[in-house]
Amino acid sequence: MSLRVPGFVKLLQAAVEEVPVIWLQAGTCTGCSVSVLNSLSPTIQEVLVDQVLPGKHLSLGYHATIMAAAGDLAMEAMEQVAVNKGGFVLVAEGAFATKDEGVYCEIGERAGHGITALEHLTRLGADAMAVLALGTCAAYGGIPAAPPNPTGCQSVGQVFAEHGITTPVINLPGCPPHPDWFVGTVATVLIGGLEGVEVDDLGRPVAFYGPLIHDNCARRGHFDAGRFAKKFSDPYCLYELGCKGPVTHADCSIRLWNGGNNWCVGCGHPCIGCVEPDFPQEGTLYELPSLHTLTPPTTYAPAQEEEASVSPAVAGTVGAAAGLAVGVAGAAAVSALRGRGEEETQGGAK
């Protein structure tokens, strides 16, 4: 059939599977949306207008920030998607106020009365095929839920637990989250279903939130050698300035941000651990995190094939010695940090 035949477009559209999406924003700064809108590969145009995967098209029916409609027209757009129970994906952005029945955050109205974001979440969440909790606020409560939390903000998971909602939730934390984390997760779900997404104990995709930032940081060598920055312009390890890299699970140090140009530590600022459930910390962002474990490899595979004159036993011994040396170096760094902390404590007690 010629591309100029009038019926071709309809046939093409029929061959493409539409995946309806409602994007619900509650207690949020909209930074998560802005981050995703800056996706480069694929671009946001390819994600929302074209096919995010061959034969798959995300049909964004409601997003208060970028949609042209407002008021009743916007709410009608939401309802047109919501009637397809079990057939749409809900993206939740921001924490949800629960105190006083959620009156502190309302979206739209019904019969002259405001509809709370909490009501939208419980209704839409129960009917969705899956929920993507985008950003740390939606995943764990984040900044809106920080003490004293006057509006009783909760994460999507907390709200679902209290209301007995069993819809699957995938947490995509970050303040903001990397656009690749969102697009990559959506693509994985479209290809292999929800079971295709391996998540950790906190409901995060292991593909993006598996490694510790510390393990792949370009400044890791300075940590092992005990060279620590004293001011932000120093080129050494930023741990003593409060870097949360040793306790933060994300691939920022590998993936980088802004089209692969840079990332927080690359700019000379400590990682603030924004993907973890205890963000923001009760203290300041620059408090030193506790180092729970430091387990370097005990042996290393040889970079080249050993000569015949070197026995496997000798090679293993050399590898073990190298591993021990690295372990000692790492342990020495931690010991130096602890000793320094004890001295400061004793000095403060005098």
Secondary structure, DSSP 8 states (H G I E B T S, - for coil): --TTSTTHHHHHHHHSEEEEEEEEE-B--SHHHHHHHT-BTTBHHHHHTS-SBTTEEEEEEEETTT-S--HHHHHHHHHHHHTSTTS-EEEEESBEE-GGGGTTSEEEEETTEEEEHHHHHHHHHHHSSEEEEESHHHHH-TGGGSTT-TT-EE-HHHHHHHHT----EEEE--SS--HHHHHHHHHHHHHH-GGG--B-TTS-BHHHH-SBGGGG-TTHHHHHHT-B-SSTT-SSB-GGGT--GGG-B--HHHH-BTTTTB-TGGGT-----TTSTT-S-SS-TTS----------S----SS---TTS-HHHHHHHHHHHHHHHHHHHHHHHHHHHHHHHHHHHHHH-
